[in-house]
């Protein structure tokens, strides 16, 4: 519930409470919500009943256990990393927890969760359910400012070995190994939402026989590139972050025995490099476009669509006939029709015929709630280009 929708507010004191009862304009109770006095999202419903702090902590613990249990089937010998809790999609608004091997990373993204009692409850459940080596809190700086959150301590919330202060590890996705550092990278450190799309892209490349030369644009730490390197002859990954490419190189060396391709990394701006390469008539059998979120607000959508069109136009000019294009958007403000429209416009300008093979989203550990469109943020088009 947005702040602009609130007609009146009674907090009962000077300090903002974590929970508030919510009623409609007739005075009928709608439920109880987490309250954020500084955020544009003022209220996040956690119960349709009137509840207090003790009951809410009990609900939080039970929902956290349910979310973890629901991910158990996704973990095994080949994959030991996943999103354990996905905020509203798991009925715990503002709470995100990711597992990377033996580390668990916690994010508390709303003012109503910013308390020692909530942290203690999360740590207790995560320890009992997963027995990790350490549990760390990693704040989102932008959200922390918008929500007026406190600054978390630098030490782990809990560590099996209190003296080691473990903050890094190696985790597995689809049989490949990746380095993880809780003090670096984007989001909580890696992009677990693309796990199934990494695998699907390599499978489609094999199916279409586009396993010659592959390009991974905005490769970050090499997720798509290394999965393609298991089936392709040559793979190039592009990213504007030198630090990310250094991790990608470490990941490459870690998995060298599992890969068949020659892999190289290019430190460059994707727009500039793709323009130069398409003008120079470079060609690839498979291209992946996985840019960062271009539209973090509704006002940014128009400019974002120009960016998506430009990237796809350059890629379409470089793909060989019969080639594979996998193009992604992680902007929830950009809908399916927006993304498909941008790619269709690029295809028309490039004079290429494009067929949709699959529409894909985030991995199953990032569930989509039907009446919560924000939970369907990741969109992935798998395309065959004539």
C-alpha positions as CSV (number, residue, x, y, z in Angstrom):
1,X,0.0,0.0,0.0
2,X,1.6,3.2,-1.2
3,X,1.9,6.3,1.0
4,X,-0.3,8.2,-1.4
5,X,-3.1,5.8,-0.7
6,X,-3.1,6.3,3.1
7,X,-5.9,8.7,4.1
8,X,-5.0,8.9,7.8
9,X,-2.3,7.5,10.1
10,X,-2.2,6.9,13.8
11,X,1.1,5.6,15.1
12,X,0.3,6.0,18.8
13,X,3.5,7.7,19.7
14,X,6.6,9.5,18.5
15,X,8.6,6.4,17.4
16,X,7.3,4.6,14.3
17,X,6.0,1.1,15.2
18,X,7.0,-1.9,13.2
19,X,3.4,-3.1,12.8
20,X,0.2,-1.2,12.2
21,X,-3.5,-2.4,11.9
22,X,-4.9,-1.3,8.6
23,X,-8.6,-0.5,7.9
24,X,-10.5,0.7,4.9
25,X,-12.5,4.0,4.7
26,X,-15.4,2.3,6.4
27,X,-13.3,1.3,9.4
28,X,-13.3,-2.4,8.5
29,X,-10.1,-4.2,9.4
30,X,-8.0,-5.3,6.4
31,X,-5.2,-6.8,8.5
32,X,-1.8,-5.9,9.9
33,X,1.1,-4.5,8.0
34,X,4.7,-3.7,8.4
35,X,5.0,0.1,8.5
36,X,7.7,2.1,6.7
37,X,7.5,5.9,7.6
38,X,10.0,7.0,5.0
39,X,9.3,4.7,2.0
40,X,6.8,5.3,-0.8
41,X,5.5,1.8,0.1
42,X,4.2,2.7,3.5
43,X,2.4,-0.6,4.4
44,X,3.1,-4.2,3.5
45,X,0.4,-6.6,4.7
46,X,1.6,-9.6,6.7
47,X,-1.7,-10.8,8.1
48,X,-5.5,-10.4,7.4
49,X,-6.0,-10.5,11.2
50,X,-5.1,-8.0,13.9
51,X,-1.8,-9.3,15.4
52,X,1.0,-8.1,17.6
53,X,4.7,-8.5,17.5
54,X,4.9,-11.9,19.2
55,X,2.4,-13.5,16.8
56,X,4.2,-11.8,13.8
57,X,7.5,-13.3,14.8
58,X,5.9,-16.7,15.0
59,X,4.4,-16.2,11.5
60,X,7.8,-15.1,10.2
61,X,9.5,-18.2,11.6
62,X,6.9,-20.6,10.2
63,X,6.9,-18.9,6.8
64,X,10.7,-18.9,6.7
65,X,10.8,-22.6,7.4
66,X,8.1,-23.2,4.7
67,X,10.1,-21.2,2.1
68,X,13.3,-23.1,2.9
69,X,11.6,-26.5,2.7
70,X,10.1,-25.5,-0.7
71,X,13.6,-25.1,-2.1
72,X,15.0,-28.4,-0.9
73,X,14.3,-30.2,-4.2
74,X,16.3,-27.6,-6.1
75,X,19.5,-28.3,-4.2
76,X,21.8,-31.3,-4.7
77,X,25.2,-32.4,-5.9
78,X,25.2,-30.2,-8.9
79,X,23.6,-27.1,-7.4
80,X,24.1,-25.9,-3.8
81,X,23.0,-22.3,-4.2
82,X,19.5,-20.8,-4.4
83,X,17.2,-18.1,-3.2
84,X,15.7,-19.3,0.1
85,X,13.3,-16.5,0.6
86,X,11.9,-14.1,-1.9
87,X,10.1,-11.3,0.0
88,X,6.4,-10.9,-0.8
89,X,6.4,-14.1,-2.9
90,X,7.0,-16.1,0.4
91,X,4.7,-13.9,2.5
92,X,7.7,-12.2,4.3
93,X,7.7,-8.7,2.7
94,X,11.2,-7.2,2.5
95,X,13.1,-10.3,3.5
96,X,15.5,-11.9,1.0
97,X,17.8,-14.8,1.9
98,X,20.2,-16.5,-0.5
99,X,22.3,-19.6,0.0
100,X,25.8,-19.8,-1.5
101,X,27.2,-23.1,-0.6
102,X,27.9,-23.0,3.1
103,X,27.1,-19.3,3.5
104,X,23.7,-17.7,3.9
105,X,23.2,-14.0,3.0
106,X,20.3,-12.1,4.6
107,X,18.8,-8.8,3.4
108,X,16.2,-6.9,5.5
109,X,14.8,-4.3,3.1
110,X,11.9,-2.7,5.0
111,X,11.9,-0.6,8.2
112,X,9.4,-3.0,9.9
113,X,12.0,-5.8,9.8
114,X,14.9,-3.7,11.1
115,X,15.0,-5.1,14.6
116,X,17.2,-7.4,16.8
117,X,14.1,-9.7,17.3
118,X,13.7,-10.3,13.6
119,X,17.4,-10.9,13.1
120,X,17.5,-13.4,16.0
121,X,14.4,-15.2,14.6
122,X,16.0,-15.5,11.1
123,X,19.3,-16.7,12.5
124,X,17.6,-19.3,14.7
125,X,15.6,-20.8,11.8
126,X,18.5,-20.7,9.3
127,X,20.8,-22.4,11.7
128,X,18.3,-25.1,12.5
129,X,17.2,-25.8,8.9
130,X,20.5,-25.4,7.1
131,X,23.5,-25.6,9.5
132,X,25.5,-23.1,7.5
133,X,29.1,-22.1,8.2
134,X,28.0,-18.5,8.6
135,X,25.0,-16.1,8.2
136,X,25.8,-12.6,7.0
137,X,23.6,-9.5,6.5
138,X,24.3,-7.6,3.3
139,X,22.3,-4.4,3.0
140,X,21.1,-2.8,-0.2
141,X,22.6,0.8,0.0
142,X,19.8,2.4,-2.1
143,X,17.0,0.7,-0.2
144,X,18.7,1.4,3.2
145,X,18.5,5.1,2.3
146,X,14.9,5.0,1.1
147,X,13.7,3.0,4.1
148,X,15.8,4.8,6.7
149,X,17.3,1.5,7.9
150,X,20.0,1.2,10.5
151,X,23.6,0.4,9.5
152,X,24.3,-3.3,10.1
153,X,27.4,-4.5,11.8
154,X,30.3,-5.7,9.8
155,X,30.6,-9.0,11.7
156,X,28.5,-12.1,10.7
157,X,25.1,-12.4,12.4
158,X,26.3,-15.9,13.3
159,X,29.3,-18.0,12.5
160,X,30.1,-21.6,13.3
161,X,33.7,-20.6,13.8
162,X,33.6,-17.1,15.5
163,X,37.3,-16.5,14.9
164,X,37.4,-17.2,11.1
165,X,34.8,-14.5,10.1
166,X,34.1,-16.5,6.9
167,X,32.8,-14.2,4.1
168,X,33.8,-16.1,0.9
169,X,33.2,-19.5,-0.5
170,X,32.8,-21.5,-3.7
171,X,29.3,-22.6,-4.7
172,X,27.9,-24.8,-7.5
173,X,25.4,-24.1,-10.2
174,X,24.4,-26.8,-12.7
175,X,27.7,-28.6,-12.1
176,X,29.9,-25.5,-12.5
177,X,31.8,-23.9,-9.6
178,X,31.7,-20.1,-8.9
179,X,33.6,-18.0,-6.4
180,X,31.5,-15.9,-4.0
181,X,32.5,-13.0,-1.8
182,X,29.9,-11.5,0.5
183,X,31.8,-8.1,0.4
184,X,31.7,-7.8,-3.4
185,X,29.4,-8.0,-6.4
186,X,25.8,-7.0,-7.1
187,X,22.5,-7.9,-5.5
188,X,23.5,-10.4,-2.7
189,X,26.7,-11.2,-4.8
190,X,25.6,-13.3,-7.7
191,X,22.6,-13.8,-10.1
192,X,20.9,-16.9,-8.9
193,X,17.7,-16.0,-10.8
194,X,19.3,-16.9,-14.1
195,X,20.4,-20.4,-13.1
196,X,17.8,-22.3,-15.2
197,X,18.3,-19.9,-18.1
198,X,22.1,-20.6,-18.1
199,X,21.4,-24.2,-18.6
200,X,18.5,-23.7,-21.2
201,X,20.8,-21.5,-23.3
202,X,23.5,-24.1,-23.6
203,X,20.8,-26.7,-24.4
204,X,19.3,-24.6,-27.1
205,X,22.7,-23.9,-28.6
206,X,23.2,-27.6,-28.9
207,X,19.8,-28.2,-30.3
208,X,20.1,-25.5,-33.0
209,X,23.8,-26.4,-33.7
210,X,24.9,-22.9,-32.9
211,X,27.9,-24.1,-30.9
212,X,30.6,-22.3,-32.9
213,X,31.3,-18.8,-31.8
214,X,29.3,-17.4,-28.8
215,X,29.1,-13.9,-27.2
216,X,27.9,-13.1,-23.7
217,X,27.1,-9.4,-23.4
218,X,27.1,-8.1,-19.8
219,X,28.6,-11.3,-18.6
220,X,29.2,-10.1,-15.0
221,X,31.1,-13.1,-13.5
222,X,30.7,-15.4,-16.5
223,X,27.4,-17.2,-15.8
224,X,26.1,-17.5,-19.4
225,X,29.6,-17.6,-20.9
226,X,30.8,-20.6,-18.8
227,X,27.7,-22.6,-19.4
228,X,28.0,-22.0,-23.1
229,X,31.7,-22.9,-22.9
230,X,30.7,-26.5,-22.1
231,X,29.1,-26.8,-25.6
232,X,30.7,-24.1,-27.8
233,X,34.0,-23.9,-29.6
234,X,34.8,-20.2,-28.7
235,X,33.1,-17.9,-26.2
236,X,33.7,-14.2,-25.5
237,X,32.3,-12.4,-22.5
238,X,31.9,-8.6,-22.4
239,X,31.5,-6.4,-19.2
240,X,32.2,-2.9,-18.2
241,X,33.3,-3.9,-14.7
242,X,36.9,-5.0,-14.5
243,X,36.3,-6.3,-11.0
244,X,33.5,-8.6,-12.3
245,X,35.8,-9.9,-15.1
246,X,38.5,-10.7,-12.7
247,X,36.1,-13.0,-10.8
248,X,34.9,-14.4,-14.2
249,X,38.5,-15.3,-15.0
250,X,38.9,-17.0,-11.6
251,X,35.7,-18.9,-12.3
252,X,37.0,-19.9,-15.7
253,X,40.2,-21.3,-14.2
254,X,38.2,-23.2,-11.6
255,X,36.1,-24.9,-14.3
256,X,38.7,-25.3,-17.0
257,X,38.6,-29.1,-17.0
258,X,34.8,-29.0,-17.5
259,X,34.9,-26.7,-20.5
260,X,35.6,-27.3,-24.2
261,X,35.7,-23.7,-25.5
262,X,38.4,-21.1,-25.7
263,X,37.1,-18.3,-23.5
264,X,38.2,-14.6,-23.5
265,X,36.9,-11.6,-21.6
266,X,36.6,-8.0,-23.0
267,X,36.5,-5.0,-20.6
268,X,34.3,-2.5,-22.5
269,X,31.0,-0.7,-22.7
270,X,28.5,-3.0,-24.4
271,X,26.9,-0.3,-26.5
272,X,30.1,1.1,-27.8
273,X,31.7,-2.3,-28.5
274,X,28.6,-3.9,-30.2
275,X,28.3,-0.8,-32.4
276,X,32.0,-1.2,-33.5
277,X,31.8,-4.9,-34.0
278,X,28.5,-4.8,-35.9
279,X,29.9,-2.1,-38.2
280,X,33.0,-4.3,-38.7
281,X,30.8,-7.3,-39.7
282,X,31.8,-9.5,-36.8
283,X,29.6,-12.6,-36.6
284,X,28.5,-15.1,-34.0
285,X,26.4,-18.3,-33.8
286,X,25.0,-17.5,-30.3
287,X,24.6,-14.2,-28.6
288,X,23.3,-13.6,-25.0
289,X,22.2,-10.1,-23.9
290,X,21.8,-9.9,-20.1
291,X,22.0,-6.1,-19.3
292,X,21.4,-4.6,-15.9
293,X,18.0,-3.1,-15.1
294,X,17.6,-0.1,-17.5
295,X,14.2,1.0,-15.9
296,X,14.3,1.2,-12.2
297,X,11.3,3.6,-12.3
298,X,8.3,4.0,-14.6
299,X,9.7,7.3,-15.9
300,X,12.8,5.4,-17.1
301,X,10.9,2.9,-19.3
302,X,11.0,5.0,-22.6
303,X,14.8,5.4,-22.4
304,X,15.1,1.7,-21.3
305,X,13.3,0.5,-24.4
306,X,15.6,2.5,-26.6
307,X,18.5,0.8,-24.9
308,X,17.0,-2.7,-25.3
309,X,16.3,-2.0,-29.0
310,X,19.9,-0.7,-29.6
311,X,21.5,-3.8,-28.0
312,X,19.3,-6.2,-29.9
313,X,19.7,-4.3,-33.2
314,X,23.5,-4.7,-32.9
315,X,23.2,-8.3,-31.9
316,X,20.9,-9.1,-34.8
317,X,23.3,-7.6,-37.2
318,X,26.0,-10.0,-36.0
319,X,24.1,-13.3,-35.7
320,X,24.6,-15.8,-38.5
321,X,21.5,-17.2,-40.3
322,X,20.0,-19.9,-38.1
323,X,21.7,-18.4,-35.0
324,X,20.5,-18.2,-31.4
325,X,19.7,-14.9,-29.6
326,X,18.9,-15.0,-25.9
327,X,17.8,-11.5,-24.7
328,X,16.9,-10.6,-21.1
329,X,15.4,-7.8,-19.1
330,X,15.4,-7.6,-15.3
331,X,13.4,-4.4,-15.2
332,X,9.9,-5.2,-13.7
333,X,8.6,-1.9,-15.2
334,X,9.4,-3.3,-18.7
335,X,6.6,-5.8,-19.5
336,X,6.7,-8.7,-21.9
337,X,5.0,-6.7,-24.6
338,X,7.5,-3.9,-24.1
339,X,10.5,-6.2,-24.5
340,X,9.1,-8.1,-27.4
341,X,8.2,-4.8,-29.1
342,X,11.7,-3.5,-28.7
343,X,13.2,-6.7,-30.2
344,X,10.6,-6.8,-33.0
345,X,11.5,-3.2,-33.9
346,X,15.2,-4.1,-33.9
347,X,14.5,-7.1,-36.1
348,X,12.6,-5.0,-38.6
349,X,15.5,-2.5,-38.8
350,X,18.1,-5.3,-39.1
351,X,15.9,-7.0,-41.8
352,X,16.0,-10.3,-39.9
353,X,13.2,-12.8,-39.3
354,X,13.0,-13.8,-35.7
355,X,11.1,-16.8,-34.2
356,X,10.3,-17.1,-30.5
357,X,11.4,-20.5,-29.2
358,X,10.7,-19.9,-25.5
359,X,9.6,-17.2,-23.1
360,X,11.4,-17.8,-19.8
361,X,11.5,-16.1,-16.4
362,X,13.5,-16.5,-13.2
363,X,14.4,-19.8,-11.7
364,X,11.8,-21.6,-9.5
365,X,13.4,-20.3,-6.3
366,X,12.1,-16.9,-7.4
367,X,8.4,-17.6,-7.5
368,X,5.9,-15.3,-9.2
369,X,2.7,-14.3,-7.3
370,X,-0.2,-13.9,-9.8
371,X,-1.5,-10.6,-8.3
372,X,1.9,-9.2,-7.6
373,X,3.4,-8.2,-11.0
374,X,6.6,-6.9,-9.4
375,X,7.5,-10.5,-8.6
376,X,7.7,-11.3,-12.3
377,X,10.7,-9.0,-13.0
378,X,13.0,-11.2,-15.1
379,X,12.1,-11.9,-18.7
380,X,14.1,-14.0,-21.0
381,X,13.4,-14.5,-24.7
382,X,15.0,-17.4,-26.5
383,X,15.0,-16.6,-30.3
384,X,16.0,-18.2,-33.5
385,X,17.3,-15.7,-36.1
386,X,17.1,-16.3,-39.9
